[in-house]
Amino acid sequence: MKIKDNFTRLLLLLLITFVACIGLYGLPSTMLGYKIKKVDLFSDIRVVPQVATMDSLRAQLEQPVDVPVEVDDTPTSTLSADSARISSARRDSISKLMNSMQTADPQGLHIEDYSADHTGLQRFFKALSNSHSRPVRIGFMGDSFIEGDIVVADLRNAMQQKFGGRGVGFVPVSSVSAQYRPTINQKEKGWKMRSIIQDKSLPYTISGMLFETTGDEASLSFQTVPLYAALRKVSTLKFLYDRNEETVMQLAYNADIVVKILPPTQTITQYSLSADSITSGSFTFINAKGFRALGLALEDNTGVIVDNFALRGNSGLPFGQLDAEVCRTFNDIRPYDLIILQYGLNVASEDMLDYNWYRSRMADVIRHLQQCFPETDFLLLGVSDRGNQYDGNFSTMPSVLALLNTQRQIAKQTQIPFWNMFGGMGGENSIVKYVNNGWAGKDYTHLNFRGGREVAKSLMNALMLEKELYNEMEND
């Protein structure tokens, strides 16, 4: 009798579980602002209808982007002044090349520059030419795709090998990826993180994070790593904070100790220290009630510096609410020559192919960033490939192609350069290849460091090809 009762209870439990799973499938796509991944017991056999065919989406991506190239013959135009000094044939050659780079590039081989006179990266390339005498800063803003320094680490290494520079650049006090980020070792204690994703009330800058002390004492330690030669040691250490009353800072680095009473402030302030070789250090903050910080920076005063501003779950849209005055103060301390924008994975949805809503809002975000950083060039990256399971096999989500086309239109609308990362990865179904090669996770979305190296290599090649064109226009 007891055996029969147990079997009945087991059947009843399985039935309840089955009904619960069916009910979970009926959950809405989003809840409290978060995307809900549905439980689907029949995902392996369910046929997902596709509203638009992949052929139609491919054709949409291959259509030329109609952006006129205007060449002004007056001396006020740098391009026309250069053109006046070269032969007609040479002028036609450059003009033809410029026109070709203002059309859709399905392979991601070059930068698509949608500025009116093809000068979208002029300031950045000019800065690179002077990297031996000044720092050239790149801010790489993105989501979990670049978390832990994936992609960014290899782009930084390639830039520093070619144009000089050392160090990992800006590092937030803490992040969800701090424990597995291989380009810096850091530990923190006594801090609470505030993020623009969850709390929009604070005066954030492009890092999107602020860190408040939880008591009267807090600490932060770091150690450089030999992953790349340029990361082993640096000549400057900087710490950035934006609110202080009477905090006492104790800094131990190498074999030296510095004790300093930090000046009271309600705006972004930087403590800076220079030495022949800095490889490790630890900060202790005493009387730190009310103290609020952004992070530290390890770098040289010349060469290229690449700051990773990864923020998990970010679509890019929250940055439309950045405090412009705070950003300008931050830029006075850390002026950027180029800001790269990598977003899209948190926007692409399997059941959505119309992203006009995102186009208008993200265009406003970029315009706001341009106001916050008026002396900075911007580069928008198209969404990376992302796979989903259809009829038992993984392949590119159609929404990726639709979003990629929208992002290209955003670049056109805001007249900034664009790089087709989807094409740079290899195009359609490239994420399947990455997973099969062990370069990406089984979520068919996020890359590991090996996959990030491939993307960084493609981006670096596209940037250097664009720089060659810029050099031709400057020299002729």
Residue, then its C-alpha position, 0 to 999 in steps of 0.5 A: m500500500k505504501i509503494k502504491d502511494n509513493f508512486t501516485r505521489l511521484l506521478l502527481l509531482l511530475l504532473i504539477t512540474f509539467v503544468a508549471c513549465i507550461g505555465l512558465y512558457g506563458l510568461p510575458s517577454t519582459m517583466l519589470g524592465y528585464k527580458i524573460k527567457k521562457v521555459d519551452l519543453f518543446s523547443d527542440i521540435r517547435v518550428v519557429p515561424q520567420v516573419a521575414t526571410m533571410d534573403s530579404l534581410r540580406a538584400q536590405l543590408e546590401q543596399p547602398v547607404d545614400v550619403p552624399v560626398e561633398v567636396d568644397d573647393t573653397p580654402t576653408s575645406t581641408l579636403s579641398a585644399d589638399s585636393a587642389r594640390i594634386s592632379s585631377a586623376r589622383r583626386d578622382s581616385i581618392s573620391k572614388l575610394m571615399n565613395s566606396m567607403q560610404t556604402a555598406d561593407p558586408q565583410g567588415l573590411h573597412i570603416e564606413d565613414y558617413s561624415a559629410d566630408h569623410t573626416g569622421l576619424q580625422r582627429f583620432f588619426k592626427a592624434l595617433s601621428n603624435s602618440h610619441s609625445r602625448p597620450v592618445r585615449i580611446g574609450f571603448m563603451g559596451d555591454s557584456f560582450i567586452e566584459g573582462d576586457i574581451v576584444v578590448a585587451d587585444l585591440r589595446n595590445a595591437m595599438q600599443q605595439k604599433f603606436g606605443g603606450r603601456g598599461v591597462g588604462f582606466v579600471p573601475v573600483s570593482s565590477v562583476s568581471a573583476q575576478y576573471r579579468p586577466t589584464i589586471n588583478q584587483k581586490e576591493k573592500g568596503w564599497k557599494m556599486r551604483s550603476i546607471i542601469q539600476d539607479k539613474s539619479l547620480p551624476y554618472t560619466i561614461s563608465g556608468m558606475l560610481f562607488e560609495t564607501t559603506g563605512d569609515e574605511a575602504s580599500l582597493s589593491f591592484q597588481t599588474v600582469p604579464l599577459y602582454a608586455a605593455l601591461r607589466k609596468v607603467s609610469t603613472l598611477k591615477f585615482l579618480y573620485d567625485r565626492n569627499e569630505e575629509t578622507v585620508m588616503q594611504l597608498a603603498y606601492n612598490a616599497d614606498i608609502v604615501v599618506k595624504i589628506l584628500p581635498p574636499t570636493q563635489t566634482i571629479t578630482q584626480y590624484s596622480l603619482s608618477a614613478d619609474s616603474i609601478t607594478s602593484g599598490s594598495f589604497t586604504f581610505i580612512n575617515a571615508k564616510g561619504f567618499r565616492a570614487l570612480g576608479l584607478a588608471l594605470e598608464d604612461n603619459t605617451g602612446v595609446i591608452v584604451d579604457n574599457f567601459a563595459l556595463r552588463g545589460n546595457s543597450g546604450l540608451p541609458f547614456g542619453q541621461l549622462d550629466a553633460e557637465v560631469c562628462r566635460t569635467f571627466n574629459d578635462i582630466r581624461p580627454y578622449d580622441l576616440i570613443i567606440l560604441q559597442y551595443g546591440l546584444n541587449v536589443a536584438s530579440e528573436d521576435m522583433l525585426d523592426y528597430n526604428w524605435y531604437r534608431s531614433r533613441m540611439a541617435d539621440v544618445i550619440r548626439h548627447l555624447q557628442q555634446c558631452f565630448p565635443e572634441t572626440d571622434f566616435l565610431l559605432l560598431g554593428v551588432s555581432d553575430r548571435g545564434n539561435q536554434y531553428d529546426g534543431n540547428f543553430s544559425t544566425m537570428p534574423s533580428v541580427l541582420a535587421l538590427l545591423n541595418t538599423q545601426r548603419q542607419i544610426a551612423k548615417q543619421t548622426q554622420i559618424p563612422f561605422w564598422n560592420m562587426f558582424g561582417g568582420m566576424g565572418g558574416e552569417n552563421s559566423i557565431v556557429k563557427y566560433v562556437n565550433n572552434g572554441w572561440a565562443g560560449k554555448d549561448y551562441t552570443h558571447l565570445n571568449f578571449r580567443g574569439g575576441r582576439e579575432v574580432a580585435k584583429s579585424l577591427m584593427n585592420a579596418l582602422m589601419l586601412e582607414k588611416e592609410l586613406y587619411n594619410e594619402m589625403e594628408n600627403d597628396 
